Every structure is written in structure tokens, then in C-alpha cells.
Amino acid sequence: MPMNGHDPRVLIIEDEQQMRRFLRTSLLAHGYLPIEASTGAQGVAYASSSNVEIVLLDMGLPDLEGPEVVRQLREWTDAPVIVLSARNGEKDKISAFDAGANDYLTKPFSVAELLARMRAARRNVVPQARDKAASIFSAGHLKIDVDAGVVFVNDQELHLTPIEYKLLLVLAENVGRVMTHQQLLKGVWGTRYTSRTQYLHVYMGHLRAKIDNDPNRPKLLVTEPGVGYRLRATEPS
Ligand code: CA
């Protein structure tokens, strides 16, 4: 891929030199422009001063806890944050997503996997920004007219209960991002209901049955086991 002024800038926040070198080499070979930070504070400073399109964030940094870095990054940039972590525990994932991370990759991962996640993260940003202004949200065969409060699947109007609609809206407002159980419960039912995970699973099942053509192999409403749910911006082919 030719190098030019339009190569997307990727901020790498990672303290291990070897890992930084691996990421830098892989990104340069695939048309991205890496910017490197070795501490959380340095990463936040770069995010605030340069126009970054994607952030790759190591969760084990010497100065700041990973979720704290995500929170500070979110004050400066809406760029997707992909967390890179050696740990694969649900708790670690949940705290990263709760802080505002978009995706989570467990080390070790392949270059192909990383590039695929980066492409998905960037795809998800574009429709969100465009559709906010138009108040029409669309993802694959799903369309929501937010002003009118009407949902279409394959251009057929869909009947949703008020709770189902609210749940779908919260997911659509955060399209592409994993929403944790807590975030969804808070967004739909309010802060007093954040422990009622079973409500969520029931309503999610209803919503999926109405929206995904094959609820057993959902293409749009994806489960992140033990963590939460994600509405995809596009259907995988
Ligand atoms: Ca580290």
C-alpha cells in the first residue's frame, strides 16, 4: 500500500518494546501510520494533541490502570480504542468496556486478527457519525427512524415493545461497541436495576428473534459471553 498523507494514524500505547516493534512493523506494512507511547500519560497526551483514528492500548502499563487510560482518552477522542491484554478474564474485559473501550484482543494475536478488528472498528465509526445528523440509523437489514420512533427490518415496519425499542436504541447509539450488562440495564431500566441481568437476557432474546433473520446465528445482535452485547454496524458476509 502506498504511503501518503492520508494513512490513518494509529496510536500505540504499550510499554513493552518488543510488542511495540511488532505492532509498528505490522501497521506500517499495511498502510497505517503508527504513533508510539510507552506510558498511559504519554498516550493520553498524544491523543489530545494529534488526530488519531484508532488507539491500540495495552492494559498492563507502568503508570496508570488500563480502564483509567481509557477514561482519560475518552475525554479527548472518540477514536475506537482496541484493548490488547494478556489477561482474558471477564472482569478485565468488563472494566475496559465500562470505561469506554470498543474492542478487546487477547495476547497473543495474529496480525490478520488485529487488522480485521481495526477494519471493523473503523467501519463502525462512520455510519454512527453520519446517521446522527439524519436521525436515521441503519445497520445491515435494520433501519431505525429515531424521530418517528419506527423500526424497519428488510423495509418492513416492525412492532417493538417500548422496552425493546429503548434497548435497541441504546445499542444503536453505541453501534459497534460492546455494551456491558450494567451499561444496558442502566440505560434502559435505570440505575436501580443494574443487578437484574435476567431481564436483559429475556428482552434481548425477544429483540433478537424480531431483528435477526436467524436468531440462533445472529448477525447483528452479537453476544459477548459473560460481558454484554454488541450491535454490529454491518452484517458479516
Ligand atoms: Ca505491558
Residues whose N, C-alpha, C, O or C-beta is under 5 A from the ligand:
A	BS01	CA	D15 E16 D58 G60 L61
